[in-house]
Amino acid sequence: MDGLELRRELHEYIDIGDSQFLKTLHKTAKNYIEQKRLDRMIAEGEEDIKEGRLHSQSDVQKMIEDWTKEK
């Protein structure tokens, strides 16, 4: 089943689904999208580590101090 067929079938389910079905589908979709976002962030972090784009603990503490200073 290709993407277009899946979309049509899901739309049919949404059209006939009751409130509980819609809430469950919404929660599932939301969790899936959030997990994909987190997976991308982890992959980016791993790439940063591999490329040596790191900050020491003292560098991070200095950054935080700079952010919180009154201007």
mmCIF file of the N, C-alpha and C atoms, coordinates in Angstrom:
data_MODEL
# 
_entry.id   MODEL 
# 
loop_
_atom_site.group_PDB 
_atom_site.id 
_atom_site.type_symbol 
_atom_site.label_atom_id 
_atom_site.label_alt_id 
_atom_site.label_comp_id 
_atom_site.label_asym_id 
_atom_site.label_entity_id 
_atom_site.label_seq_id 
_atom_site.pdbx_PDB_ins_code 
_atom_site.Cartn_x 
_atom_site.Cartn_y 
_atom_site.Cartn_z 
_atom_site.occupancy 
_atom_site.B_iso_or_equiv 
_atom_site.pdbx_formal_charge 
_atom_site.auth_seq_id 
_atom_site.auth_comp_id 
_atom_site.auth_asym_id 
_atom_site.auth_atom_id 
_atom_site.pdbx_PDB_model_num 
ATOM 1   N N  . MET A 1 1  ? 0.861   -1.176 0.000  1.00 0.00 ? 1  MET A N  1 
ATOM 2   C CA . MET A 1 1  ? 0.000   0.000  0.000  1.00 0.00 ? 1  MET A CA 1 
ATOM 3   C C  . MET A 1 1  ? 0.904   1.235  0.000  1.00 0.00 ? 1  MET A C  1 
ATOM 4   N N  . ASP A 1 2  ? 0.697   2.124  -0.951 1.00 0.00 ? 2  ASP A N  1 
ATOM 5   C CA . ASP A 1 2  ? 1.533   3.317  -1.020 1.00 0.00 ? 2  ASP A CA 1 
ATOM 6   C C  . ASP A 1 2  ? 0.995   4.418  -0.099 1.00 0.00 ? 2  ASP A C  1 
ATOM 7   N N  . GLY A 1 3  ? 1.724   5.510  -0.032 1.00 0.00 ? 3  GLY A N  1 
ATOM 8   C CA . GLY A 1 3  ? 1.371   6.597  0.869  1.00 0.00 ? 3  GLY A CA 1 
ATOM 9   C C  . GLY A 1 3  ? -0.008  7.180  0.631  1.00 0.00 ? 3  GLY A C  1 
ATOM 10  N N  . LEU A 1 4  ? -0.369  7.350  -0.616 1.00 0.00 ? 4  LEU A N  1 
ATOM 11  C CA . LEU A 1 4  ? -1.672  7.925  -0.935 1.00 0.00 ? 4  LEU A CA 1 
ATOM 12  C C  . LEU A 1 4  ? -2.811  7.005  -0.473 1.00 0.00 ? 4  LEU A C  1 
ATOM 13  N N  . GLU A 1 5  ? -2.646  5.714  -0.709 1.00 0.00 ? 5  GLU A N  1 
ATOM 14  C CA . GLU A 1 5  ? -3.673  4.757  -0.272 1.00 0.00 ? 5  GLU A CA 1 
ATOM 15  C C  . GLU A 1 5  ? -3.790  4.735  1.257  1.00 0.00 ? 5  GLU A C  1 
ATOM 16  N N  . LEU A 1 6  ? -2.646  4.810  1.928  1.00 0.00 ? 6  LEU A N  1 
ATOM 17  C CA . LEU A 1 6  ? -2.664  4.848  3.396  1.00 0.00 ? 6  LEU A CA 1 
ATOM 18  C C  . LEU A 1 6  ? -3.395  6.091  3.903  1.00 0.00 ? 6  LEU A C  1 
ATOM 19  N N  . ARG A 1 7  ? -3.122  7.224  3.292  1.00 0.00 ? 7  ARG A N  1 
ATOM 20  C CA . ARG A 1 7  ? -3.783  8.469  3.693  1.00 0.00 ? 7  ARG A CA 1 
ATOM 21  C C  . ARG A 1 7  ? -5.296  8.359  3.519  1.00 0.00 ? 7  ARG A C  1 
ATOM 22  N N  . ARG A 1 8  ? -5.719  7.837  2.388  1.00 0.00 ? 8  ARG A N  1 
ATOM 23  C CA . ARG A 1 8  ? -7.158  7.700  2.137  1.00 0.00 ? 8  ARG A CA 1 
ATOM 24  C C  . ARG A 1 8  ? -7.804  6.782  3.180  1.00 0.00 ? 8  ARG A C  1 
ATOM 25  N N  . GLU A 1 9  ? -7.134  5.656  3.456  1.00 0.00 ? 9  GLU A N  1 
ATOM 26  C CA . GLU A 1 9  ? -7.697  4.720  4.423  1.00 0.00 ? 9  GLU A CA 1 
ATOM 27  C C  . GLU A 1 9  ? -7.740  5.334  5.825  1.00 0.00 ? 9  GLU A C  1 
ATOM 28  N N  . LEU A 1 10 ? -6.699  6.038  6.192  1.00 0.00 ? 10 LEU A N  1 
ATOM 29  C CA . LEU A 1 10 ? -6.699  6.703  7.499  1.00 0.00 ? 10 LEU A CA 1 
ATOM 30  C C  . LEU A 1 10 ? -7.800  7.755  7.576  1.00 0.00 ? 10 LEU A C  1 
ATOM 31  N N  . HIS A 1 11 ? -7.998  8.504  6.507  1.00 0.00 ? 11 HIS A N  1 
ATOM 32  C CA . HIS A 1 11 ? -9.072  9.497  6.494  1.00 0.00 ? 11 HIS A CA 1 
ATOM 33  C C  . HIS A 1 11 ? -10.434 8.829  6.671  1.00 0.00 ? 11 HIS A C  1 
ATOM 34  N N  . GLU A 1 12 ? -10.605 7.670  6.063  1.00 0.00 ? 12 GLU A N  1 
ATOM 35  C CA . GLU A 1 12 ? -11.860 6.936  6.240  1.00 0.00 ? 12 GLU A CA 1 
ATOM 36  C C  . GLU A 1 12 ? -12.046 6.541  7.706  1.00 0.00 ? 12 GLU A C  1 
ATOM 37  N N  . TYR A 1 13 ? -10.981 6.049  8.312  1.00 0.00 ? 13 TYR A N  1 
ATOM 38  C CA . TYR A 1 13 ? -11.066 5.676  9.731  1.00 0.00 ? 13 TYR A CA 1 
ATOM 39  C C  . TYR A 1 13 ? -11.388 6.889  10.601 1.00 0.00 ? 13 TYR A C  1 
ATOM 40  N N  . ILE A 1 14 ? -10.762 8.007  10.292 1.00 0.00 ? 14 ILE A N  1 
ATOM 41  C CA . ILE A 1 14 ? -11.016 9.235  11.049 1.00 0.00 ? 14 ILE A CA 1 
ATOM 42  C C  . ILE A 1 14 ? -12.469 9.672  10.889 1.00 0.00 ? 14 ILE A C  1 
ATOM 43  N N  . ASP A 1 15 ? -12.982 9.578  9.686  1.00 0.00 ? 15 ASP A N  1 
ATOM 44  C CA . ASP A 1 15 ? -14.361 9.989  9.421  1.00 0.00 ? 15 ASP A CA 1 
ATOM 45  C C  . ASP A 1 15 ? -15.385 9.146  10.177 1.00 0.00 ? 15 ASP A C  1 
ATOM 46  N N  . ILE A 1 16 ? -15.096 7.863  10.374 1.00 0.00 ? 16 ILE A N  1 
ATOM 47  C CA . ILE A 1 16 ? -16.072 6.999  11.041 1.00 0.00 ? 16 ILE A CA 1 
ATOM 48  C C  . ILE A 1 16 ? -15.743 6.724  12.510 1.00 0.00 ? 16 ILE A C  1 
ATOM 49  N N  . GLY A 1 17 ? -14.549 7.133  12.948 1.00 0.00 ? 17 GLY A N  1 
ATOM 50  C CA . GLY A 1 17 ? -14.115 6.828  14.307 1.00 0.00 ? 17 GLY A CA 1 
ATOM 51  C C  . GLY A 1 17 ? -14.872 7.619  15.357 1.00 0.00 ? 17 GLY A C  1 
ATOM 52  N N  . ASP A 1 18 ? -15.043 6.985  16.511 1.00 0.00 ? 18 ASP A N  1 
ATOM 53  C CA . ASP A 1 18 ? -15.674 7.685  17.626 1.00 0.00 ? 18 ASP A CA 1 
ATOM 54  C C  . ASP A 1 18 ? -14.632 8.527  18.360 1.00 0.00 ? 18 ASP A C  1 
ATOM 55  N N  . SER A 1 19 ? -15.058 9.215  19.394 1.00 0.00 ? 19 SER A N  1 
ATOM 56  C CA . SER A 1 19 ? -14.199 10.128 20.128 1.00 0.00 ? 19 SER A CA 1 
ATOM 57  C C  . SER A 1 19 ? -12.989 9.400  20.725 1.00 0.00 ? 19 SER A C  1 
ATOM 58  N N  . GLN A 1 20 ? -13.204 8.228  21.289 1.00 0.00 ? 20 GLN A N  1 
ATOM 59  C CA . GLN A 1 20 ? -12.102 7.475  21.892 1.00 0.00 ? 20 GLN A CA 1 
ATOM 60  C C  . GLN A 1 20 ? -11.074 7.066  20.839 1.00 0.00 ? 20 GLN A C  1 
ATOM 61  N N  . PHE A 1 21 ? -11.550 6.632  19.677 1.00 0.00 ? 21 PHE A N  1 
ATOM 62  C CA . PHE A 1 21 ? -10.635 6.278  18.584 1.00 0.00 ? 21 PHE A CA 1 
ATOM 63  C C  . PHE A 1 21 ? -9.802  7.491  18.183 1.00 0.00 ? 21 PHE A C  1 
ATOM 64  N N  . LEU A 1 22 ? -10.449 8.646  18.031 1.00 0.00 ? 22 LEU A N  1 
ATOM 65  C CA . LEU A 1 22 ? -9.739  9.854  17.611 1.00 0.00 ? 22 LEU A CA 1 
ATOM 66  C C  . LEU A 1 22 ? -8.703  10.271 18.645 1.00 0.00 ? 22 LEU A C  1 
ATOM 67  N N  . LYS A 1 23 ? -9.055  10.190 19.918 1.00 0.00 ? 23 LYS A N  1 
ATOM 68  C CA . LYS A 1 23 ? -8.101  10.541 20.977 1.00 0.00 ? 23 LYS A CA 1 
ATOM 69  C C  . LYS A 1 23 ? -6.899  9.598  20.960 1.00 0.00 ? 23 LYS A C  1 
ATOM 70  N N  . THR A 1 24 ? -7.156  8.312  20.774 1.00 0.00 ? 24 THR A N  1 
ATOM 71  C CA . THR A 1 24 ? -6.079  7.328  20.734 1.00 0.00 ? 24 THR A CA 1 
ATOM 72  C C  . THR A 1 24 ? -5.179  7.542  19.521 1.00 0.00 ? 24 THR A C  1 
ATOM 73  N N  . LEU A 1 25 ? -5.796  7.768  18.368 1.00 0.00 ? 25 LEU A N  1 
ATOM 74  C CA . LEU A 1 25 ? -5.021  8.013  17.154 1.00 0.00 ? 25 LEU A CA 1 
ATOM 75  C C  . LEU A 1 25 ? -4.193  9.290  17.292 1.00 0.00 ? 25 LEU A C  1 
ATOM 76  N N  . HIS A 1 26 ? -4.788  10.324 17.850 1.00 0.00 ? 26 HIS A N  1 
ATOM 77  C CA . HIS A 1 26 ? -4.079  11.591 18.045 1.00 0.00 ? 26 HIS A CA 1 
ATOM 78  C C  . HIS A 1 26 ? -2.877  11.397 18.965 1.00 0.00 ? 26 HIS A C  1 
ATOM 79  N N  . LYS A 1 27 ? -3.087  10.709 20.079 1.00 0.00 ? 27 LYS A N  1 
ATOM 80  C CA . LYS A 1 27 ? -2.000  10.476 21.034 1.00 0.00 ? 27 LYS A CA 1 
ATOM 81  C C  . LYS A 1 27 ? -0.885  9.662  20.389 1.00 0.00 ? 27 LYS A C  1 
ATOM 82  N N  . THR A 1 28 ? -1.253  8.643  19.626 1.00 0.00 ? 28 THR A N  1 
ATOM 83  C CA . THR A 1 28 ? -0.261  7.810  18.949 1.00 0.00 ? 28 THR A CA 1 
ATOM 84  C C  . THR A 1 28 ? 0.537   8.621  17.935 1.00 0.00 ? 28 THR A C  1 
ATOM 85  N N  . ALA A 1 29 ? -0.150  9.409  17.122 1.00 0.00 ? 29 ALA A N  1 
ATOM 86  C CA . ALA A 1 29 ? 0.526   10.229 16.113 1.00 0.00 ? 29 ALA A CA 1 
ATOM 87  C C  . ALA A 1 29 ? 1.435   11.259 16.769 1.00 0.00 ? 29 ALA A C  1 
ATOM 88  N N  . LYS A 1 30 ? 0.949   11.895 17.820 1.00 0.00 ? 30 LYS A N  1 
ATOM 89  C CA . LYS A 1 30 ? 1.736   12.911 18.523 1.00 0.00 ? 30 LYS A CA 1 
ATOM 90  C C  . LYS A 1 30 ? 2.998   12.298 19.127 1.00 0.00 ? 30 LYS A C  1 
ATOM 91  N N  . ASN A 1 31 ? 2.858   11.129 19.751 1.00 0.00 ? 31 ASN A N  1 
ATOM 92  C CA . ASN A 1 31 ? 4.017   10.445 20.335 1.00 0.00 ? 31 ASN A CA 1 
ATOM 93  C C  . ASN A 1 31 ? 5.022   10.044 19.266 1.00 0.00 ? 31 ASN A C  1 
ATOM 94  N N  . TYR A 1 32 ? 4.522   9.579  18.130 1.00 0.00 ? 32 TYR A N  1 
ATOM 95  C CA . TYR A 1 32 ? 5.400   9.176  17.032 1.00 0.00 ? 32 TYR A CA 1 
ATOM 96  C C  . TYR A 1 32 ? 6.210   10.365 16.521 1.00 0.00 ? 32 TYR A C  1 
ATOM 97  N N  . ILE A 1 33 ? 5.538   11.489 16.292 1.00 0.00 ? 33 ILE A N  1 
ATOM 98  C CA . ILE A 1 33 ? 6.220   12.691 15.788 1.00 0.00 ? 33 ILE A CA 1 
ATOM 99  C C  . ILE A 1 33 ? 7.249   13.182 16.799 1.00 0.00 ? 33 ILE A C  1 
ATOM 100 N N  . GLU A 1 34 ? 6.899   13.177 18.074 1.00 0.00 ? 34 GLU A N  1 
ATOM 101 C CA . GLU A 1 34 ? 7.834   13.614 19.114 1.00 0.00 ? 34 GLU A CA 1 
ATOM 102 C C  . GLU A 1 34 ? 9.047   12.686 19.168 1.00 0.00 ? 34 GLU A C  1 
ATOM 103 N N  . GLN A 1 35 ? 8.841   11.386 19.061 1.00 0.00 ? 35 GLN A N  1 
ATOM 104 C CA . GLN A 1 35 ? 9.961   10.445 19.088 1.00 0.00 ? 35 GLN A CA 1 
ATOM 105 C C  . GLN A 1 35 ? 10.877  10.663 17.883 1.00 0.00 ? 35 GLN A C  1 
ATOM 106 N N  . LYS A 1 36 ? 10.302  10.939 16.703 1.00 0.00 ? 36 LYS A N  1 
ATOM 107 C CA . LYS A 1 36 ? 11.125  11.221 15.526 1.00 0.00 ? 36 LYS A CA 1 
ATOM 108 C C  . LYS A 1 36 ? 11.966  12.476 15.744 1.00 0.00 ? 36 LYS A C  1 
ATOM 109 N N  . ARG A 1 37 ? 11.373  13.495 16.401 1.00 0.00 ? 37 ARG A N  1 
ATOM 110 C CA . ARG A 1 37 ? 12.107  14.733 16.700 1.00 0.00 ? 37 ARG A CA 1 
ATOM 111 C C  . ARG A 1 37 ? 13.277  14.440 17.638 1.00 0.00 ? 37 ARG A C  1 
ATOM 112 N N  . LEU A 1 38 ? 13.011  13.650 18.676 1.00 0.00 ? 38 LEU A N  1 
ATOM 113 C CA . LEU A 1 38 ? 14.069  13.305 19.622 1.00 0.00 ? 38 LEU A CA 1 
ATOM 114 C C  . LEU A 1 38 ? 15.160  12.466 18.959 1.00 0.00 ? 38 LEU A C  1 
ATOM 115 N N  . ASP A 1 39 ? 14.771  11.543 18.098 1.00 0.00 ? 39 ASP A N  1 
ATOM 116 C CA . ASP A 1 39 ? 15.748  10.734 17.364 1.00 0.00 ? 39 ASP A CA 1 
ATOM 117 C C  . ASP A 1 39 ? 16.665  11.608 16.514 1.00 0.00 ? 39 ASP A C  1 
ATOM 118 N N  . ARG A 1 40 ? 16.082  12.636 15.861 1.00 0.00 ? 40 ARG A N  1 
ATOM 119 C CA . ARG A 1 40 ? 16.898  13.562 15.057 1.00 0.00 ? 40 ARG A CA 1 
ATOM 120 C C  . ARG A 1 40 ? 17.870  14.327 15.943 1.00 0.00 ? 40 ARG A C  1 
ATOM 121 N N  . MET A 1 41 ? 17.412  14.767 17.107 1.00 0.00 ? 41 MET A N  1 
ATOM 122 C CA . MET A 1 41 ? 18.279  15.509 18.017 1.00 0.00 ? 41 MET A CA 1 
ATOM 123 C C  . MET A 1 41 ? 19.440  14.634 18.495 1.00 0.00 ? 41 MET A C  1 
ATOM 124 N N  . ILE A 1 42 ? 19.153  13.377 18.807 1.00 0.00 ? 42 ILE A N  1 
ATOM 125 C CA . ILE A 1 42 ? 20.205  12.455 19.235 1.00 0.00 ? 42 ILE A CA 1 
ATOM 126 C C  . ILE A 1 42 ? 21.210  12.239 18.114 1.00 0.00 ? 42 ILE A C  1 
ATOM 127 N N  . ALA A 1 43 ? 20.720  12.029 16.905 1.00 0.00 ? 43 ALA A N  1 
ATOM 128 C CA . ALA A 1 43 ? 21.619  11.830 15.760 1.00 0.00 ? 43 ALA A CA 1 
ATOM 129 C C  . ALA A 1 43 ? 22.497  13.061 15.540 1.00 0.00 ? 43 ALA A C  1 
ATOM 130 N N  . GLU A 1 44 ? 21.914  14.239 15.669 1.00 0.00 ? 44 GLU A N  1 
ATOM 131 C CA . GLU A 1 44 ? 22.707  15.471 15.520 1.00 0.00 ? 44 GLU A CA 1 
ATOM 132 C C  . GLU A 1 44 ? 23.760  15.561 16.608 1.00 0.00 ? 44 GLU A C  1 
ATOM 133 N N  . GLY A 1 45 ? 23.398  15.213 17.837 1.00 0.00 ? 45 GLY A N  1 
ATOM 134 C CA . GLY A 1 45 ? 24.357  15.231 18.937 1.00 0.00 ? 45 GLY A CA 1 
ATOM 135 C C  . GLY A 1 45 ? 25.488  14.246 18.724 1.00 0.00 ? 45 GLY A C  1 
ATOM 136 N N  . GLU A 1 46 ? 25.158  13.056 18.236 1.00 0.00 ? 46 GLU A N  1 
ATOM 137 C CA . GLU A 1 46 ? 26.191  12.058 17.950 1.00 0.00 ? 46 GLU A CA 1 
ATOM 138 C C  . GLU A 1 46 ? 27.124  12.541 16.848 1.00 0.00 ? 46 GLU A C  1 
ATOM 139 N N  . GLU A 1 47 ? 26.568  13.215 15.853 1.00 0.00 ? 47 GLU A N  1 
ATOM 140 C CA . GLU A 1 47 ? 27.394  13.774 14.775 1.00 0.00 ? 47 GLU A CA 1 
ATOM 141 C C  . GLU A 1 47 ? 28.307  14.872 15.326 1.00 0.00 ? 47 GLU A C  1 
ATOM 142 N N  . ASP A 1 48 ? 27.786  15.727 16.201 1.00 0.00 ? 48 ASP A N  1 
ATOM 143 C CA . ASP A 1 48 ? 28.614  16.757 16.830 1.00 0.00 ? 48 ASP A CA 1 
ATOM 144 C C  . ASP A 1 48 ? 29.782  16.127 17.590 1.00 0.00 ? 48 ASP A C  1 
ATOM 145 N N  . ILE A 1 49 ? 29.500  15.065 18.329 1.00 0.00 ? 49 ILE A N  1 
ATOM 146 C CA . ILE A 1 49 ? 30.554  14.381 19.085 1.00 0.00 ? 49 ILE A CA 1 
ATOM 147 C C  . ILE A 1 49 ? 31.601  13.822 18.131 1.00 0.00 ? 49 ILE A C  1 
ATOM 148 N N  . LYS A 1 50 ? 31.141  13.167 17.070 1.00 0.00 ? 50 LYS A N  1 
ATOM 149 C CA . LYS A 1 50 ? 32.062  12.568 16.098 1.00 0.00 ? 50 LYS A CA 1 
ATOM 150 C C  . LYS A 1 50 ? 32.957  13.627 15.452 1.00 0.00 ? 50 LYS A C  1 
ATOM 151 N N  . GLU A 1 51 ? 32.387  14.812 15.211 1.00 0.00 ? 51 GLU A N  1 
ATOM 152 C CA . GLU A 1 51 ? 33.133  15.891 14.557 1.00 0.00 ? 51 GLU A CA 1 
ATOM 153 C C  . GLU A 1 51 ? 33.913  16.754 15.549 1.00 0.00 ? 51 GLU A C  1 
ATOM 154 N N  . GLY A 1 52 ? 33.815  16.424 16.841 1.00 0.00 ? 52 GLY A N  1 
ATOM 155 C CA . GLY A 1 52 ? 34.586  17.162 17.838 1.00 0.00 ? 52 GLY A CA 1 
ATOM 156 C C  . GLY A 1 52 ? 33.974  18.478 18.261 1.00 0.00 ? 52 GLY A C  1 
ATOM 157 N N  . ARG A 1 53 ? 32.712  18.689 17.949 1.00 0.00 ? 53 ARG A N  1 
ATOM 158 C CA . ARG A 1 53 ? 32.034  19.926 18.355 1.00 0.00 ? 53 ARG A CA 1 
ATOM 159 C C  . ARG A 1 53 ? 31.497  19.729 19.775 1.00 0.00 ? 53 ARG A C  1 
ATOM 160 N N  . LEU A 1 54 ? 32.395  19.959 20.732 1.00 0.00 ? 54 LEU A N  1 
ATOM 161 C CA . LEU A 1 54 ? 32.080  19.700 22.135 1.00 0.00 ? 54 LEU A CA 1 
ATOM 162 C C  . LEU A 1 54 ? 32.388  20.933 22.980 1.00 0.00 ? 54 LEU A C  1 
ATOM 163 N N  . HIS A 1 55 ? 31.810  20.973 24.178 1.00 0.00 ? 55 HIS A N  1 
ATOM 164 C CA . HIS A 1 55 ? 32.102  22.021 25.151 1.00 0.00 ? 55 HIS A CA 1 
ATOM 165 C C  . HIS A 1 55 ? 32.436  21.344 26.470 1.00 0.00 ? 55 HIS A C  1 
ATOM 166 N N  . SER A 1 56 ? 33.464  21.837 27.130 1.00 0.00 ? 56 SER A N  1 
ATOM 167 C CA . SER A 1 56 ? 33.817  21.303 28.448 1.00 0.00 ? 56 SER A CA 1 
ATOM 168 C C  . SER A 1 56 ? 32.816  21.816 29.488 1.00 0.00 ? 56 SER A C  1 
ATOM 169 N N  . GLN A 1 57 ? 32.843  21.196 30.647 1.00 0.00 ? 57 GLN A N  1 
ATOM 170 C CA . GLN A 1 57 ? 31.952  21.620 31.735 1.00 0.00 ? 57 GLN A CA 1 
ATOM 171 C C  . GLN A 1 57 ? 32.215  23.078 32.099 1.00 0.00 ? 57 GLN A C  1 
ATOM 172 N N  . SER A 1 58 ? 33.475  23.471 32.154 1.00 0.00 ? 58 SER A N  1 
ATOM 173 C CA . SER A 1 58 ? 33.793  24.867 32.505 1.00 0.00 ? 58 SER A CA 1 
ATOM 174 C C  . SER A 1 58 ? 33.320  25.833 31.409 1.00 0.00 ? 58 SER A C  1 
ATOM 175 N N  . ASP A 1 59 ? 33.423  25.421 30.139 1.00 0.00 ? 59 ASP A N  1 
ATOM 176 C CA . ASP A 1 59 ? 32.897  26.261 29.047 1.00 0.00 ? 59 ASP A CA 1 
ATOM 177 C C  . ASP A 1 59 ? 31.394  26.476 29.206 1.00 0.00 ? 59 ASP A C  1 
ATOM 178 N N  . VAL A 1 60 ? 30.681  25.411 29.525 1.00 0.00 ? 60 VAL A N  1 
ATOM 179 C CA . VAL A 1 60 ? 29.227  25.492 29.677 1.00 0.00 ? 60 VAL A CA 1 
ATOM 180 C C  . VAL A 1 60 ? 28.877  26.373 30.876 1.00 0.00 ? 60 VAL A C  1 
ATOM 181 N N  . GLN A 1 61 ? 29.597  26.217 31.976 1.00 0.00 ? 61 GLN A N  1 
ATOM 182 C CA . GLN A 1 61 ? 29.333  27.059 33.145 1.00 0.00 ? 61 GLN A CA 1 
ATOM 183 C C  . GLN A 1 61 ? 29.550  28.529 32.812 1.00 0.00 ? 61 GLN A C  1 
ATOM 184 N N  . LYS A 1 62 ? 30.597  28.827 32.047 1.00 0.00 ? 62 LYS A N  1 
ATOM 185 C CA . LYS A 1 62 ? 30.870  30.212 31.642 1.00 0.00 ? 62 LYS A CA 1 
ATOM 186 C C  . LYS A 1 62 ? 29.745  30.732 30.745 1.00 0.00 ? 62 LYS A C  1 
ATOM 187 N N  . MET A 1 63 ? 29.250  29.900 29.816 1.00 0.00 ? 63 MET A N  1 
ATOM 188 C CA . MET A 1 63 ? 28.146  30.308 28.957 1.00 0.00 ? 63 MET A CA 1 
ATOM 189 C C  . MET A 1 63 ? 26.912  30.653 29.790 1.00 0.00 ? 63 MET A C  1 
ATOM 190 N N  . ILE A 1 64 ? 26.613  29.816 30.768 1.00 0.00 ? 64 ILE A N  1 
ATOM 191 C CA . ILE A 1 64 ? 25.442  30.038 31.618 1.00 0.00 ? 64 ILE A CA 1 
ATOM 192 C C  . ILE A 1 64 ? 25.608  31.325 32.412 1.00 0.00 ? 64 ILE A C  1 
ATOM 193 N N  . GLU A 1 65 ? 26.794  31.547 32.948 1.00 0.00 ? 65 GLU A N  1 
ATOM 194 C CA . GLU A 1 65 ? 27.049  32.788 33.690 1.00 0.00 ? 65 GLU A CA 1 
ATOM 195 C C  . GLU A 1 65 ? 26.850  34.003 32.788 1.00 0.00 ? 65 GLU A C  1 
ATOM 196 N N  . ASP A 1 66 ? 27.337  33.919 31.557 1.00 0.00 ? 66 ASP A N  1 
ATOM 197 C CA . ASP A 1 66 ? 27.184  35.029 30.615 1.00 0.00 ? 66 ASP A CA 1 
ATOM 198 C C  . ASP A 1 66 ? 25.711  35.278 30.290 1.00 0.00 ? 66 ASP A C  1 
ATOM 199 N N  . TRP A 1 67 ? 24.921  34.214 30.160 1.00 0.00 ? 67 TRP A N  1 
ATOM 200 C CA . TRP A 1 67 ? 23.494  34.358 29.856 1.00 0.00 ? 67 TRP A CA 1 
ATOM 201 C C  . TRP A 1 67 ? 22.738  35.012 30.994 1.00 0.00 ? 67 TRP A C  1 
ATOM 202 N N  . THR A 1 68 ? 23.156  34.699 32.229 1.00 0.00 ? 68 THR A N  1 
ATOM 203 C CA . THR A 1 68 ? 22.382  35.152 33.386 1.00 0.00 ? 68 THR A CA 1 
ATOM 204 C C  . THR A 1 68 ? 22.867  36.482 33.963 1.00 0.00 ? 68 THR A C  1 
ATOM 205 N N  . LYS A 1 69 ? 23.950  37.030 33.417 1.00 0.00 ? 69 LYS A N  1 
ATOM 206 C CA . LYS A 1 69 ? 24.439  38.322 33.888 1.00 0.00 ? 69 LYS A CA 1 
ATOM 207 C C  . LYS A 1 69 ? 23.435  39.411 33.518 1.00 0.00 ? 69 LYS A C  1 
ATOM 208 N N  . GLU A 1 70 ? 23.313  40.369 34.411 1.00 0.00 ? 70 GLU A N  1 
ATOM 209 C CA . GLU A 1 70 ? 22.470  41.535 34.098 1.00 0.00 ? 70 GLU A CA 1 
ATOM 210 C C  . GLU A 1 70 ? 23.214  42.411 33.104 1.00 0.00 ? 70 GLU A C  1 
ATOM 211 N N  . LYS A 1 71 ? 22.460  42.962 32.197 1.00 0.00 ? 71 LYS A N  1 
ATOM 212 C CA . LYS A 1 71 ? 23.086  43.818 31.188 1.00 0.00 ? 71 LYS A CA 1 
ATOM 213 C C  . LYS A 1 71 ? 22.724  45.248 31.434 1.00 0.00 ? 71 LYS A C  1 
# 
